[in-house]
Every structure is written in structure tokens, then in C-alpha cells.
């Protein structure tokens, strides 16, 4: 092998340039510019040496990961909705009814129509996905690992007994309110001030 032949072999790219690959024409792989691109050398671009495509099965795993992520998001949004609507709490677990066999272009169109950028968009997405999941609801006192502090707890003002308060059965749905909601903090302070004034008439404040 002569020196000229060795130099020629070293000046060849292992793969064709991008313009020749797109045109599907034979590329002599000459570096830095092949013969086909010699009229316009700026267009002759070779891919990075050793660059490989996606691993085998990568796209299938991405699609499965996306399906699992959407299912987890649906469970989370539905659970939040149930927790806000009930006193105790309800955790939702879902099962996908069937695999999504729609064409990829249809699914891409759905992603553009149902973005997840805000709460309103996520709620629209959740409503659109209801027919794709089978929901199983489990009633719990609070979400796992979360302590719910007691609400509406306060000291009963003097002069008001529990017997004088209306029961839940004696009021209508629109009037059914908790004790903490029916008596404001200002009212409680006024009642206590009045009690002190009655017990100590000579005290001015």
C-alpha cells in the first residue's frame, strides 16, 4: 500500500453525508467535501462518527411509561377531587379498561387539544379520560401518611349551652352549618366582655 492510498483511506468518512443520504444518491464519502456536494461545499455535512440510533424497544417503553404516568395523574386528580368533596376522605385506585390502540397521529392530536399546563386544563383532561379507567374507591380517615388537624374546635362562649343550639335534624340543608361558622370571633369576645361587665359593675374598660 502506497502512502497516497493510505492518505485516501483516512480521508473517507465511514458513512455518507447528510445531503446524499436525503437524496438517496451514492456518496464517495470524501472528506471534507464529497464529490456530489462539491458545487456547494457548505451543504456537505457528515453525521457524528459512531452516532447510533435509539436503543431497541425504547419507543415502546416510552409509550408504556406515558400510559402509566397518565394513569397515575388520573388517580391523583380523582383522589384530590374526592377528598375535597367528603369529610373523611376517599382514595381512588384505577385500572385501565383496555390498551390505547388509536393511531399515533390521533393521540398526538389529543395531546395538543388537552394540555396539562394548568388546573383547569388538567380537570378537562381528567373528565375526557373517565371512560378509559375503572375506578375503585376506598374510604379512609385521611390520606396515607397525612394527619388531618381537627377543625372548628373552640371554647363554647359563656351563656350559650349546647342544648340551645339547633340540631342538624331541625334545620334544612341550606341552614346546616357548624357551630364555629354560626358564632364569629367578634361575637365571642363581645359575650365575654358582657359577662365581665355583669360580674364586675364597677370595672370600666
C-alpha positions in Angstrom: 0.0 0.0 0.0 1.5 3.3 -1.1 1.4 6.5 1.0 -1.1 8.1 -1.4 -3.5 5.1 -0.9 -3.2 5.3 2.9 -4.0 9.0 2.8 -7.0 8.4 0.6 -8.4 5.8 3.0 -8.0 8.1 6.0 -9.8 10.9 4.2 -13.0 8.9 3.8 -16.0 9.1 6.2 -17.4 5.8 7.5 -20.9 6.9 6.4 -22.4 9.1 3.7 -23.0 12.8 4.2 -26.5 14.1 5.1 -27.4 15.6 1.6 -26.5 12.4 -0.1 -28.5 10.4 2.4 -31.5 12.6 1.9 -31.2 12.4 -1.9 -30.5 8.7 -1.7 -27.6 9.1 -4.1 -24.2 7.4 -4.0 -21.7 9.3 -1.8 -18.0 8.8 -2.2 -17.6 9.9 1.5 -14.6 12.1 0.7 -13.5 14.4 3.5 -14.0 17.2 4.0 -16.4 17.5 1.0 -17.7 14.7 -1.2 -17.9 14.9 -4.9 -21.7 15.2 -5.0 -21.5 18.3 -2.8 -18.5 19.9 -4.4 -20.6 22.6 -6.2 -21.8 23.8 -2.8 -19.3 22.6 -0.1 -21.2 24.3 2.8 -24.0 21.8 2.5 -21.8 18.7 2.9 -22.2 17.7 6.5 -21.3 14.3 7.8 -23.0 12.8 10.9 -21.0 12.4 14.1 -18.8 9.3 13.9 -20.1 6.4 15.9 -23.5 8.0 16.5 -26.2 5.3 16.9 -30.0 5.4 16.8 -32.4 4.8 19.7 -32.0 1.5 21.7 -34.2 -1.4 20.6 -37.6 -1.1 22.3 -37.0 2.4 23.6 -40.1 3.9 21.9 -42.3 1.1 23.2 -41.1 1.7 26.7 -41.7 5.5 26.3 -45.3 4.8 25.3 -45.8 2.5 28.2 -44.3 5.0 30.6 -46.6 7.7 29.2 -49.6 5.4 29.8 -48.5 4.7 33.4 -47.9 8.4 34.0 -51.4 9.4 32.7 -53.0 6.7 34.9 -51.1 8.0 38.0 -52.2 11.5 37.1 -55.8 10.5 36.7 -55.7 8.7 40.1 -54.2 11.7 41.8 -56.7 14.2 40.4 -59.7 12.0 41.1 -58.4 11.4 44.7 -58.0 15.1 45.3 -61.5 15.7 44.0 -63.0 13.0 46.3 -61.1 14.3 49.3 -62.4 17.8 48.8 -66.0 16.5 48.4 -66.1 14.3 51.5 -65.4 14.7 55.2 -63.5 11.5 55.8 -61.6 11.0 52.6 -61.5 8.6 49.7 -58.5 7.2 47.9 -59.1 6.2 44.3 -57.2 3.3 42.5 -57.8 2.9 38.8 -57.4 0.1 36.2 -57.1 0.8 32.6 -60.0 -0.8 30.8 -58.1 -1.6 27.6 -54.8 -0.6 25.9 -54.9 2.5 23.8 -54.8 1.2 20.2 -55.5 4.5 18.5 -53.1 5.7 15.7 -50.2 7.8 16.9 -51.3 10.9 15.0 -54.7 10.7 16.7 -53.1 10.5 20.1 -50.7 13.5 19.3 -53.8 15.5 18.3 -55.4 14.7 21.7 -52.2 15.9 23.5 -52.5 19.3 21.7 -56.2 19.6 22.5 -55.9 18.5 26.1 -52.7 20.2 27.6 -51.8 19.8 31.2 -50.4 23.3 31.8 -52.9 24.4 34.5 -55.5 23.0 36.9 -58.4 23.9 34.5 -56.7 22.0 31.7 -56.0 19.0 33.9 -59.6 18.9 35.0 -60.7 18.9 31.4 -58.2 16.1 30.7 -59.5 14.1 33.6 -63.1 14.4 32.5 -62.2 13.3 29.0 -60.4 10.2 30.4 -63.1 9.0 32.7 -64.4 6.3 30.2 -60.9 4.8 29.9 -60.4 3.8 33.5 -62.3 1.6 36.0 -62.2 3.3 39.4 -62.1 1.6 42.8 -62.8 3.9 45.8 -61.5 3.2 49.3 -62.8 5.3 52.2 -60.1 6.4 54.7 -60.0 8.8 57.5 -57.2 10.8 55.9 -54.7 10.3 53.0 -51.9 7.8 53.9 -49.2 9.5 55.9 -51.1 12.7 56.4 -52.6 13.9 59.7 -55.7 16.0 59.4 -55.9 18.5 62.2 -59.3 18.9 64.0 -61.3 21.7 62.6 -63.9 24.0 64.1 -62.7 23.4 67.6 -63.1 26.3 70.1 -64.2 27.1 73.6 -68.0 27.4 74.0 -68.9 31.1 74.9 -70.4 31.6 78.2 -74.2 32.0 78.2 -74.6 29.6 75.3 -75.3 26.0 76.1 -75.3 23.1 73.7 -79.0 22.5 74.3 -79.8 25.9 72.9 -78.1 25.3 69.6 -80.3 23.9 66.8 -79.7 20.3 66.0 -78.8 19.1 62.5 -82.1 17.4 62.1 -84.0 20.6 62.9 -82.5 22.7 60.1 -82.7 22.4 56.4 -79.7 21.7 54.1 -79.1 25.3 53.4 -79.1 26.1 57.2 -77.0 23.2 58.3 -73.8 25.0 59.5 -71.2 24.2 62.1 -71.1 25.9 65.5 -67.8 27.6 64.6 -69.4 29.1 61.5 -72.5 30.4 63.3 -70.6 32.3 66.0 -67.9 34.7 64.9 -64.8 35.6 67.0 -66.1 39.1 67.5 -69.4 37.8 68.9 -67.5 35.5 71.3 -65.3 38.5 72.5 -68.4 40.6 73.0 -70.2 37.9 75.0 -67.2 37.5 77.3 -66.9 41.3 77.7 -70.6 41.4 78.7 -70.1 38.7 81.2 -67.2 40.5 82.8 -69.3 43.8 82.9 -72.2 42.0 84.7 -70.0 40.3 87.3 -67.9 43.5 88.0 -70.1 46.6 87.6 -67.5 49.0 89.0 -64.9 47.9 86.4 -64.5 50.3 83.5 -62.8 49.3 80.2 
